[in-house]
Amino acid sequence: PMVYKWGRRWPTFCFFLVAEVCLLGSYTFRENVEDTRAAVLIVYFMGKFASRGGFIVILLYTCEIFPTGLRCTTLGICYTFRLIGVALASQDVAGINGRTPRLIYGVLSL
């Protein structure tokens, strides 16, 4: 896998950079124009998949960096922040403004 070849730092950086560019870039598109609706959806999902990829690399790194006694605690903290992001950028928030979940995911990937 990519992590064994390049380590953890560069894949994490690249995943979160792609996530940030895609999610904040899709925020700038206009959703109400029929021509850009498909482009917004594609870029949005690319950003979400990149965000998930970065989280998986961090999850692998977290398992290796901490001693056995602290692994469960640190993984719990990581999952807590992940669930906060998922809760804030859910479809419920999309009811406020259709572009809000993309903005939240983009800002959280900083």
N, C-alpha and C positions, 0 to 999 in steps of 0.2 A: 504493500500500500504506500500511498504518498507520504505518510507520516514516517515510515521507516527510511525512506530515501532522503527527505529534506528536513527531518526533525519536526518539532512542534510549532516553533515560532513562525516560520514562513507560511505554512498552510493556514494557521489561525489568522494571521494578518491578511492573507489573500482572501480567505472566505469572508471575513468581516468587511474588508474593503469592497468586495463585490456586492455584499449585502447592502452596505451603505450607499454605494453609487446607484444600485438598482432601485432601492426603496425610496431614497430621496429624489432620484431622477424620475421615478414614476409619479411622485407627488407633484411634480411640475407639469405633467401632462394634464390636459383637460379631459375629463371623463365624459362630458356631455357631447363631445364631437364623436360621431359614429366611426370615423376613420381611425381614431386613436384608441378606441376602447379595447381592441384586441392587443395592441401594443402595450397598453397600460397593464393588462392582465398578465401578459408574458413576462414583462420586466418585473412586475410585482412577485410572481411566483419564482423567478430566478433569484430575487433577493431573499425570499423566504427560504428557499432551498440552500442558498449560501449561508444564511444565518444558522440553519440547522447543522450544516457541515462544520461550521466553526464551533458550535456547541459540542459536537461529537468529538472533535479534536481536543477541546478543553476537558471534556469528560475523561478521555484517555489519559491526558496529562495529569489530571487530578488524581486518578487512581494510582499513578506511578510516583508522584512527588511526595505524597504524605505517608507517614507510617501507618501500619495496619490498623492501629487503634483509632486513628483520626479519619480514616477513609470514609466511613459511613457519615460522619458529621460533616465533612467537607462536601461530599456528594449531596447531602441534604441541603446544604446552603446553596450549592449551585442549582439544584432543582427548584429551590424556593425562588431564586431570582428569575429562573426561566418561567415559572408559573406566574410570577408577577407580570412579566412581559406578555405572556399569553393572555392573561386576564385583562390587561390594559388595552391590548390591541385586538380584542375579540370582535365578533360581529355586533355585539351590543353597542360598542363605541362607534361602530360604523353608522349607527342610527343618528348620531349627532351630526357627523359630517362624513361623507363617503371616503374622504382622503385621510382622515385621522389615524386609522390603523397603520397605514404606510408611513406616516410621519413618526408615530411612536416606535415602530420597528426600526426605522432609520436612525432615530436619535439614540435608541438603546444600543445600537451596534457601534456607536462611537467608541 
